[in-house]
Amino acid sequence: MSKISLPDIRAVLFDVFGSVVDWRGSLIADLSAWGKPIGLAPGWAGLVDDWRGAYAPSMDRVRRGELPWTILDDLHRASLEGLVVKYGLTGLSDADLDHINKGWHRLKPWADSVAGLIRLKTRFIIGPLSNGNVALLVNMAKHSGLPWDMVCSTELFRHFKPDPETYLGAAKILGLQPHQVMLAAAHNNDLAAARACGLATGFFARPTEYGLRQVRDYAAEQDWDVVAADIGDLASKMGC
């Protein structure tokens, strides 16, 4: 597929988990700090890795119609309830489980994210295009100072990425043609799905997203429209 003309781009939308925010490091630090005063130390790194491992399979059940439309917060909570049993976390109240689950609302950005987004915002509409539900994304933005112009959750379309309805729906609600919207992400598969829908694509690697478990996305796997080192470098290559 030929590259899209960068001057045509009006909006840069971002994958969030792993691309803009460090979900793994944030959750491990958050839950370790919360659990320490009450003597909870189940091996948070393992629990967090398993929790993320349940992410795509839980959404796929919705995408296949095995579950009715369910927002990500509720899918995360259902996965968590199984994990607390696996990791022997007994005696937790409903409020405790809610606090743990909302750790996803408190994720922190990678070091370059906010400054790079602020630069891109001077020229483009910026926002997430994420499987996170609206409340999760709004709360995360307030918590971490993500300077979005708008929040584009796949909840708006009742589809999860990589369904085409998400990428095309994002362009539609912005009143733009697909080629006027760039998806920027650290995940090659997300970009491939966006490109198939006619969106522009921007890649930057997050080689420590999964810690020692990282096995993919160390480099661009296609000739994306822009390949950058991080979001700051993306901003530079986009003329910001």
Secondary structure, 3 states (H helix, E strand, C coil): CCCCCHHHCCEEEECCECCCECHHHHHHHHHHHHHHHHCCCCCHHHHHHHHHHCHHHHHHHHHCCCCCCCCHHHHHHHHHHHHHHHCCCCCCCHHHHHHHHHHHHHCCECCCHHHHHHHHHCCCEEEEEECCCHHHHHHHHHHHCCCCCCCEEHHHHCCCCCCHHHHHHHHHHCCCCHHHEEEEECCHHHHHHHHHCCCEEEEECCCCCCHHHCCCCCCCCCCCCEEECCHHHHHHHCCC
